[in-house]
Amino acid sequence: MNIEVLHSEESKIVDQLVDGVREFNFSHMGNETSKPLTVIMRDSNNTIVAGISGRTIYHKFLINVVWVSDEYRGQRLGYQLMKLAEQEAKQQGCKAAQVDTLAFQAPNFYQKCGFEVIGTAPGFDGCPEQYFLFKRYE
């Protein structure tokens, strides 16, 4: 056996790893594949000023990124986008959503959107505390 350490992402290798996990998951959960779900907001110049992006799979909305441009923060755009993204996720059969965020990012925002902190990873010098949040849809 030979073990390698790689310091670059090689798509063929990553694809093989993902395919292996996917096969394992299929054997336990069925052949559902993840579907991208992105909601964006553009200004009058057609520039993206805010957005939410994630994936839906196994009845969950897995949120990867939420971003609002500095000049538009504090105007509830994130909340509006979250509401729309969650409506779309529910239409796709999702029963819950999950996200993680760093302490300086947006744990309070997610809690205001109805997410509950279900865990944390402690911070240390050079690395802030990380929050894991979950929201069950009714």
C-alpha positions in Angstrom: 0.0 0.0 0.0 1.1 3.6 -0.8 -0.1 6.7 1.0 0.2 10.1 -0.7 -0.2 13.6 0.7 -1.5 16.1 -1.9 -1.4 19.9 -1.6 -3.6 20.6 -4.6 -7.2 19.6 -5.4 -7.2 17.0 -8.2 -10.7 16.7 -9.6 -10.4 13.1 -10.6 -9.3 12.1 -7.1 -12.0 14.2 -5.4 -14.6 12.8 -7.8 -13.6 9.2 -6.9 -13.8 10.0 -3.2 -17.2 11.6 -3.6 -18.4 8.7 -5.7 -17.3 6.3 -3.0 -19.2 8.1 -0.3 -22.2 8.5 -2.6 -22.4 4.7 -3.2 -22.2 4.1 0.5 -24.9 6.6 1.2 -27.1 5.2 -1.5 -26.9 1.8 0.1 -28.4 3.3 3.3 -30.6 6.2 2.1 -31.6 5.5 -1.5 -30.4 7.0 -4.7 -31.1 10.7 -4.0 -28.6 13.1 -5.3 -28.0 16.6 -4.0 -29.4 19.5 -6.0 -28.0 23.0 -5.9 -30.1 25.8 -4.5 -29.0 29.4 -4.9 -30.9 32.6 -4.4 -29.3 35.9 -5.4 -30.2 39.6 -5.4 -28.9 42.1 -8.0 -28.9 45.8 -7.9 -30.0 48.1 -10.8 -26.6 47.6 -12.5 -27.2 43.8 -12.5 -24.4 43.4 -9.9 -24.9 40.6 -7.4 -25.2 42.3 -4.0 -26.3 39.4 -1.8 -26.9 35.7 -2.1 -27.4 32.3 -0.4 -26.1 29.1 -1.9 -26.3 25.5 -0.8 -27.6 22.1 -1.7 -30.7 20.0 -0.9 -30.4 16.3 -0.2 -32.2 13.8 2.1 -34.9 16.3 3.0 -32.3 18.9 4.2 -31.1 22.3 2.9 -27.4 22.4 3.5 -26.4 26.0 3.4 -22.8 26.6 2.2 -22.7 30.4 2.0 -24.7 33.5 2.9 -23.3 36.9 1.8 -24.5 40.5 1.7 -22.3 43.2 0.3 -21.1 45.7 2.9 -23.1 48.6 1.5 -26.4 46.6 1.7 -25.9 45.2 5.2 -28.5 46.1 7.9 -31.3 46.3 5.3 -32.7 42.8 6.0 -31.7 41.5 2.6 -30.1 38.4 4.2 -33.4 37.7 6.0 -35.4 38.2 2.8 -33.1 35.9 0.9 -33.1 33.3 3.6 -36.9 33.3 3.6 -37.0 32.8 -0.1 -34.3 30.1 -0.1 -36.2 28.2 2.7 -39.5 28.4 0.8 -37.8 26.9 -2.2 -36.1 24.2 -0.1 -39.5 23.3 1.4 -41.0 23.1 -2.1 -38.2 20.6 -2.9 -39.2 18.5 0.1 -36.8 19.7 2.7 -37.9 19.3 6.3 -34.9 21.1 7.8 -31.8 23.3 7.2 -28.3 23.3 8.6 -25.4 25.8 8.4 -22.2 26.5 10.2 -20.6 29.9 10.9 -17.7 31.4 12.7 -18.2 33.5 15.8 -17.4 36.8 14.0 -19.6 36.0 11.1 -23.3 35.5 11.6 -24.5 33.2 14.5 -27.0 35.9 15.7 -28.4 36.3 12.2 -29.1 32.6 11.9 -30.7 32.5 15.3 -32.9 35.5 14.3 -33.9 33.4 11.3 -35.1 30.6 13.6 -31.9 28.4 13.6 -30.9 26.8 16.9 -27.2 26.3 17.9 -26.7 22.6 18.2 -23.0 22.6 18.7 -19.8 24.5 18.8 -16.1 23.9 18.1 -14.0 25.9 20.4 -11.8 28.7 19.1 -8.1 29.0 19.7 -5.4 31.5 18.8 -5.8 32.3 15.1 -9.1 30.4 14.8 -12.5 31.7 16.1 -15.2 29.6 17.7 -17.4 27.8 15.1 -21.2 27.4 15.5 -23.3 24.6 14.0 -27.0 25.5 13.6 -30.1 23.6 12.7 -33.7 24.5 11.9 -36.5 22.1 11.6 -39.4 23.2 9.3 -42.9 22.6 10.5 
